[in-house]
Amino acid sequence: METIRLAVDARGVATLTLARAEKHNALSAQMIAELTQAAARIAADAGIRVVVLAAEGASFCAGGDLVWMREQMGATADQRRAEATKLAMMLQALNTLPQPLIGRVHGNAFGGGIGMMSVCDVAVGVQGARFGLTEARLGLIPATISPYVLARMGEGRARRVFMSARLFGAEEARDLGLLARVVAADALDDAVDEEISPYLACAPGAVAESKRIARMLGPRIDAEVIAATIDRLVAAWESDEAPEGVAAFWFDAKPEEKAARDDWKADLSYLHNPLGHRDAGDGRRRGRCGDHRHGAWRGRSCLGPCDDRCDGRQ
């Protein structure tokens, strides 16, 4: 496996580590596939008592990979549905692990990263970490992760952050139910060990059955619900807003994240252009303010730093 690591210690504690540090552990197609495979392997191993979900680098998980998101904008409806299904099934595989899953959240998490935290039975985070369900800023929706986020936070608390894409800190994440504890960075490993230790004194079969009952009596997350979230995500990918939002985000990304930028420019022909933007000559659409990020949403001010508050109209 290239994007994740799986190790099991003598106690039967498995550590599943996201290992795309240079990409802030963004969820690529390969990582999604490898996580699904790892979950099946863990579930089938009776010697694994507890699982820790961890990550390398500065961030826990930055959500969807830029290249993966870009590919969905140019994909057919069937291809988009297939990719959305893979993401949904990966989350469900982690959510239904018979072993307890403990999140070791050492850094920021956004979008799909919040989903990764939400499938954990308990998550411990560090002070200073930042979080956000940022999909709406891209013209997308937190669809496939939504059953797990709503189950974790509850509808009332989730609606505080679910649609606004605003960022929030670790303490608010704890108040929302996303984190169980917030600790200093140098105390994180001890805090995770404190969550692991009680399970090692319990009968593993009883732990698995107790978890199964909790899921059975909790919010319904079955094939019908998952299929509905896939439908919603595919519909969002096919909207007018998503191509413009992803394009704007892509053009503002760091240079090292845009190795395929020339190909991306060439693909701009399939992007919607509802506001009649003029082309800037470099593959980027501009309005009268000249800022390439403006005008992603109909009749609204630009997404980027536009002093003229340009609405994107010619």
BELRA-V496739 format. One record per helix or strand of 2 or more residues. SS is the DSSP state (H for helix, E for strand). FROM is the first residue (numbers start at 1). LEN is the number of residues. If there is no record, write none. Layout:
SS;FROM;LEN, SS;FROM;LEN
//
This chain:
E;4;5, E;13;6, H;21;3, H;29;15, E;50;6, H;66;9, H;77;19, E;100;6, E;109;2, H;112;7, E;122;5, E;130;3, H;135;4, H;146;8, H;155;4, E;168;2, H;170;6, E;181;3, H;185;16, H;204;14, H;223;15, H;240;12, H;255;3, H;261;10, E;278;2, E;285;2
//
